[in-house]
Amino acid sequence: MSFLIAAFWIFLSLTVQILLCNHMTVGGGMALAYLYMVTRTPVEWNRSSQILLGFIVGFIVDMFSNTPGLHALTCVTTMWLRLPLLHVFIVADDIKNGCPTYHRLGSTVYTRFLGFVVLIHCVLLYSFESFTLFNFFNLLSKIVMSVVMTFLLVWAADVANNTK
């Protein structure tokens, strides 16, 4: 993935997040469109670049969402866990170069990988946001709704983007 293509997808996912998803909540949860780019970051980029990209994406979302550092923290953590999670589902040689996409990994592997990444990200995001288990069922509702909406949004965007 060239730098210009990556920059375009980052801009598009951030624009969708800031202009649409930040203003639509269902059951307290919201779709996290920026996770599309977080999950599609090329594997061959070095780990520091991936984590820096996660921080920048999270910081930009924080600036427009009035959540100081929350999305940056969860994006950095998600980027840090993304490669080890990917290697749980596939052999390292299967995807040395390129992006973990639906068409490259296959439907089963990609669905599992995306599900775990989205689940981890949403659990971290809403746990750090509430920082308490006082209203556990409200927290659980936010996590479940956000996981479902984010998973469907990212999965549909990746299936529609028919590139390997």
Phi and psi in degrees as GROMACS dihedral restraints (atoms count N, CA, C in turn):
[ dihedral_restraints ]
;  ai    aj    ak    al  type     phi  dphi    fc
    3     4     5     6     1   -74.3    20    10
    4     5     6     7     1   163.4    20    10
    6     7     8     9     1   -62.1    20    10
    7     8     9    10     1   -40.8    20    10
    9    10    11    12     1   -66.0    20    10
   10    11    12    13     1   -39.5    20    10
   12    13    14    15     1   -66.5    20    10
   13    14    15    16     1   -43.4    20    10
   15    16    17    18     1   -61.7    20    10
   16    17    18    19     1   -42.4    20    10
   18    19    20    21     1   -63.1    20    10
   19    20    21    22     1   -39.0    20    10
   21    22    23    24     1   -62.1    20    10
   22    23    24    25     1   -46.7    20    10
   24    25    26    27     1   -68.0    20    10
   25    26    27    28     1   -35.1    20    10
   27    28    29    30     1   -64.0    20    10
   28    29    30    31     1   -47.4    20    10
   30    31    32    33     1   -60.5    20    10
   31    32    33    34     1   -45.0    20    10
   33    34    35    36     1   -64.8    20    10
   34    35    36    37     1   -45.5    20    10
   36    37    38    39     1   -67.4    20    10
   37    38    39    40     1   -36.4    20    10
   39    40    41    42     1   -68.7    20    10
   40    41    42    43     1   -38.2    20    10
   42    43    44    45     1   -63.9    20    10
   43    44    45    46     1   -45.2    20    10
   45    46    47    48     1   -61.8    20    10
   46    47    48    49     1   -41.5    20    10
   48    49    50    51     1   -63.5    20    10
   49    50    51    52     1   -49.6    20    10
   51    52    53    54     1   -70.9    20    10
   52    53    54    55     1   -43.2    20    10
   54    55    56    57     1   -85.3    20    10
   55    56    57    58     1   -29.9    20    10
   57    58    59    60     1  -113.1    20    10
   58    59    60    61     1   -60.4    20    10
   60    61    62    63     1   -66.4    20    10
   61    62    63    64     1   -33.2    20    10
   63    64    65    66     1   -64.2    20    10
   64    65    66    67     1   -20.0    20    10
   66    67    68    69     1  -105.4    20    10
   67    68    69    70     1     1.2    20    10
   69    70    71    72     1  -120.6    20    10
   70    71    72    73     1   116.1    20    10
   72    73    74    75     1  -124.2    20    10
   73    74    75    76     1   143.9    20    10
   75    76    77    78     1  -130.5    20    10
   76    77    78    79     1   119.5    20    10
   78    79    80    81     1    62.9    20    10
   79    80    81    82     1    24.4    20    10
   81    82    83    84     1    89.5    20    10
   82    83    84    85     1   -15.6    20    10
   84    85    86    87     1   -99.1    20    10
   85    86    87    88     1   156.6    20    10
   87    88    89    90     1  -132.9    20    10
   88    89    90    91     1   154.5    20    10
   90    91    92    93     1   -71.3    20    10
   91    92    93    94     1   140.8    20    10
   93    94    95    96     1  -112.4    20    10
   94    95    96    97     1    86.6    20    10
   96    97    98    99     1   -64.4    20    10
   97    98    99   100     1   -28.7    20    10
   99   100   101   102     1   -67.2    20    10
  100   101   102   103     1   -16.3    20    10
  102   103   104   105     1   -67.1    20    10
  103   104   105   106     1   -18.4    20    10
  105   106   107   108     1   -57.5    20    10
  106   107   108   109     1   -47.9    20    10
  108   109   110   111     1   -74.6    20    10
  109   110   111   112     1   -32.9    20    10
  111   112   113   114     1   -63.0    20    10
  112   113   114   115     1   -40.9    20    10
  114   115   116   117     1   -77.1    20    10
  115   116   117   118     1   -24.3    20    10
  117   118   119   120     1   -94.8    20    10
  118   119   120   121     1     5.2    20    10
  120   121   122   123     1   -59.5    20    10
  121   122   123   124     1   132.1    20    10
  123   124   125   126     1   -58.5    20    10
  124   125   126   127     1   140.8    20    10
  126   127   128   129     1   -68.0    20    10
  127   128   129   130     1   -31.7    20    10
  129   130   131   132     1   -75.2    20    10
  130   131   132   133     1   -13.0    20    10
  132   133   134   135     1   -64.7    20    10
  133   134   135   136     1   143.6    20    10
  135   136   137   138     1   -69.3    20    10
  136   137   138   139     1   158.0    20    10
  138   139   140   141     1   -60.9    20    10
  139   140   141   142     1   -38.0    20    10
  141   142   143   144     1   -63.3    20    10
  142   143   144   145     1   -40.4    20    10
  144   145   146   147     1   -64.8    20    10
  145   146   147   148     1   -39.2    20    10
  147   148   149   150     1   -64.3    20    10
  148   149   150   151     1   -44.8    20    10
  150   151   152   153     1   -67.8    20    10
  151   152   153   154     1   -38.8    20    10
  153   154   155   156     1   -62.8    20    10
  154   155   156   157     1   -41.6    20    10
  156   157   158   159     1   -61.3    20    10
  157   158   159   160     1   -42.2    20    10
  159   160   161   162     1   -59.7    20    10
  160   161   162   163     1   -41.9    20    10
  162   163   164   165     1   -64.5    20    10
  163   164   165   166     1   -45.7    20    10
  165   166   167   168     1   -62.7    20    10
  166   167   168   169     1   -45.8    20    10
  168   169   170   171     1   -61.1    20    10
  169   170   171   172     1   -47.6    20    10
  171   172   173   174     1   -62.8    20    10
  172   173   174   175     1   -39.3    20    10
  174   175   176   177     1   -65.1    20    10
  175   176   177   178     1   -41.7    20    10
  177   178   179   180     1   -64.2    20    10
  178   179   180   181     1   -42.8    20    10
  180   181   182   183     1   -63.4    20    10
  181   182   183   184     1   -40.8    20    10
  183   184   185   186     1   -59.8    20    10
  184   185   186   187     1   -40.8    20    10
  186   187   188   189     1   -61.6    20    10
  187   188   189   190     1   -36.5    20    10
  189   190   191   192     1   -95.8    20    10
  190   191   192   193     1    -6.3    20    10
  192   193   194   195     1  -109.8    20    10
  193   194   195   196     1    -3.1    20    10
  195   196   197   198     1    59.2    20    10
  196   197   198   199     1    41.8    20    10
  198   199   200   201     1  -126.6    20    10
  199   200   201   202     1    86.5    20    10
  201   202   203   204     1   -62.5    20    10
  202   203   204   205     1   103.3    20    10
  204   205   206   207     1    85.4    20    10
  205   206   207   208     1    -8.4    20    10
  207   208   209   210     1   -67.1    20    10
  208   209   210   211     1   -50.9    20    10
  210   211   212   213     1   -71.4    20    10
  211   212   213   214     1   -33.8    20    10
  213   214   215   216     1   -62.6    20    10
  214   215   216   217     1   -44.7    20    10
  216   217   218   219     1   -61.8    20    10
  217   218   219   220     1   -46.9    20    10
  219   220   221   222     1   -72.0    20    10
  220   221   222   223     1   -33.2    20    10
  222   223   224   225     1   -67.7    20    10
  223   224   225   226     1   -41.4    20    10
  225   226   227   228     1   -63.1    20    10
  226   227   228   229     1   -44.6    20    10
  228   229   230   231     1   -64.1    20    10
  229   230   231   232     1   -42.4    20    10
  231   232   233   234     1   -64.2    20    10
  232   233   234   235     1   -42.5    20    10
  234   235   236   237     1   -64.4    20    10
  235   236   237   238     1   -35.3    20    10
  237   238   239   240     1   -67.9    20    10
  238   239   240   241     1   -35.6    20    10
  240   241   242   243     1   -88.9    20    10
  241   242   243   244     1   -12.6    20    10
  243   244   245   246     1   -62.7    20    10
  244   245   246   247     1   -49.8    20    10
  246   247   248   249     1   -65.5    20    10
  247   248   249   250     1   -46.7    20    10
  249   250   251   252     1   -59.5    20    10
  250   251   252   253     1   -37.0    20    10
  252   253   254   255     1   -64.8    20    10
  253   254   255   256     1   -40.2    20    10
  255   256   257   258     1   -62.7    20    10
  256   257   258   259     1   -38.7    20    10
  258   259   260   261     1   -74.0    20    10
  259   260   261   262     1   -15.1    20    10
  261   262   263   264     1   -68.8    20    10
  262   263   264   265     1   -35.3    20    10
  264   265   266   267     1   -93.3    20    10
  265   266   267   268     1   -22.9    20    10
  267   268   269   270     1  -137.3    20    10
  268   269   270   271     1   162.6    20    10
  270   271   272   273     1   -76.7    20    10
  271   272   273   274     1   142.8    20    10
  273   274   275   276     1   -57.1    20    10
  274   275   276   277     1   -32.6    20    10
  276   277   278   279     1   -73.8    20    10
  277   278   279   280     1   -18.3    20    10
  279   280   281   282     1   -68.4    20    10
  280   281   282   283     1   -25.8    20    10
  282   283   284   285     1  -142.5    20    10
  283   284   285   286     1    70.6    20    10
  285   286   287   288     1   -75.7    20    10
  286   287   288   289     1   -36.8    20    10
  288   289   290   291     1  -126.6    20    10
  289   290   291   292     1   147.7    20    10
  291   292   293   294     1   105.1    20    10
  292   293   294   295     1  -170.4    20    10
  294   295   296   297     1  -108.9    20    10
  295   296   297   298     1   146.0    20    10
  297   298   299   300     1   -74.5    20    10
  298   299   300   301     1    99.3    20    10
  300   301   302   303     1  -119.7    20    10
  301   302   303   304     1   167.5    20    10
  303   304   305   306     1   -58.5    20    10
  304   305   306   307     1   -45.3    20    10
  306   307   308   309     1   -75.1    20    10
  307   308   309   310     1   -23.6    20    10
  309   310   311   312     1   -87.1    20    10
  310   311   312   313     1   -39.7    20    10
  312   313   314   315     1   -91.1    20    10
  313   314   315   316     1   -22.4    20    10
  315   316   317   318     1    94.0    20    10
  316   317   318   319     1   158.7    20    10
  318   319   320   321     1   -64.9    20    10
  319   320   321   322     1   -43.8    20    10
  321   322   323   324     1   -67.4    20    10
  322   323   324   325     1   -51.1    20    10
  324   325   326   327     1   -64.1    20    10
  325   326   327   328     1   -44.6    20    10
  327   328   329   330     1   -64.1    20    10
  328   329   330   331     1   -41.5    20    10
  330   331   332   333     1   -62.9    20    10
  331   332   333   334     1   -42.5    20    10
  333   334   335   336     1   -65.2    20    10
  334   335   336   337     1   -47.3    20    10
  336   337   338   339     1   -59.1    20    10
  337   338   339   340     1   -50.0    20    10
  339   340   341   342     1   -62.7    20    10
  340   341   342   343     1   -41.5    20    10
  342   343   344   345     1   -59.6    20    10
  343   344   345   346     1   -44.7    20    10
  345   346   347   348     1   -68.0    20    10
  346   347   348   349     1   -41.5    20    10
  348   349   350   351     1   -62.7    20    10
  349   350   351   352     1   -46.1    20    10
  351   352   353   354     1   -65.4    20    10
  352   353   354   355     1   -42.6    20    10
  354   355   356   357     1   -61.3    20    10
  355   356   357   358     1   -48.0    20    10
  357   358   359   360     1   -61.1    20    10
  358   359   360   361     1   -45.2    20    10
  360   361   362   363     1   -62.1    20    10
  361   362   363   364     1   -46.1    20    10
  363   364   365   366     1   -69.2    20    10
  364   365   366   367     1   -39.3    20    10
  366   367   368   369     1   -62.1    20    10
  367   368   369   370     1   -45.4    20    10
  369   370   371   372     1   -63.3    20    10
  370   371   372   373     1   -46.6    20    10
  372   373   374   375     1   -59.2    20    10
  373   374   375   376     1   -52.3    20    10
  375   376   377   378     1   -78.0    20    10
  376   377   378   379     1   -25.2    20    10
  378   379   380   381     1   -70.1    20    10
  379   380   381   382     1   -43.3    20    10
  381   382   383   384     1   -67.0    20    10
  382   383   384   385     1   -34.9    20    10
  384   385   386   387     1   -66.1    20    10
  385   386   387   388     1   -46.2    20    10
  387   388   389   390     1   -81.5    20    10
  388   389   390   391     1   -35.7    20    10
  390   391   392   393     1    54.1    20    10
  391   392   393   394     1    22.3    20    10
  393   394   395   396     1  -158.5    20    10
  394   395   396   397     1   159.1    20    10
  396   397   398   399     1  -106.8    20    10
  397   398   399   400     1    19.8    20    10
  399   400   401   402     1   -60.4    20    10
  400   401   402   403     1   -46.9    20    10
  402   403   404   405     1  -106.6    20    10
  403   404   405   406     1    64.2    20    10
  405   406   407   408     1   -58.8    20    10
  406   407   408   409     1   -43.7    20    10
  408   409   410   411     1   -70.7    20    10
  409   410   411   412     1   -31.0    20    10
  411   412   413   414     1   -66.8    20    10
  412   413   414   415     1   -43.3    20    10
  414   415   416   417     1   -61.5    20    10
  415   416   417   418     1   -45.0    20    10
  417   418   419   420     1   -62.9    20    10
  418   419   420   421     1   -40.5    20    10
  420   421   422   423     1   -61.9    20    10
  421   422   423   424     1   -44.2    20    10
  423   424   425   426     1   -61.6    20    10
  424   425   426   427     1   -44.8    20    10
  426   427   428   429     1   -63.8    20    10
  427   428   429   430     1   -48.7    20    10
  429   430   431   432     1   -62.5    20    10
  430   431   432   433     1   -47.7    20    10
  432   433   434   435     1   -65.2    20    10
  433   434   435   436     1   -39.4    20    10
  435   436   437   438     1   -67.7    20    10
  436   437   438   439     1   -40.8    20    10
  438   439   440   441     1   -61.4    20    10
  439   440   441   442     1   -47.2    20    10
  441   442   443   444     1   -62.6    20    10
  442   443   444   445     1   -50.0    20    10
  444   445   446   447     1   -65.9    20    10
  445   446   447   448     1   -42.4    20    10
  447   448   449   450     1   -66.7    20    10
  448   449   450   451     1   -44.6    20    10
  450   451   452   453     1   -58.2    20    10
  451   452   453   454     1   -48.8    20    10
  453   454   455   456     1   -63.3    20    10
  454   455   456   457     1   -41.3    20    10
  456   457   458   459     1   -65.0    20    10
  457   458   459   460     1   -49.4    20    10
  459   460   461   462     1   -68.2    20    10
  460   461   462   463     1   -42.0    20    10
  462   463   464   465     1   -61.7    20    10
  463   464   465   466     1   -46.7    20    10
  465   466   467   468     1   -64.2    20    10
  466   467   468   469     1   -40.9    20    10
  468   469   470   471     1   -64.5    20    10
  469   470   471   472     1   -38.9    20    10
  471   472   473   474     1   -72.9    20    10
  472   473   474   475     1   -39.1    20    10
  474   475   476   477     1   -65.8    20    10
  475   476   477   478     1   -39.7    20    10
  477   478   479   480     1   -68.2    20    10
  478   479   480   481     1   -33.1    20    10
  480   481   482   483     1   -83.2    20    10
  481   482   483   484     1    90.5    20    10
  483   484   485   486     1   -82.0    20    10
  484   485   486   487     1    53.7    20    10
  486   487   488   489     1  -116.4    20    10
  487   488   489   490     1   147.1    20    10
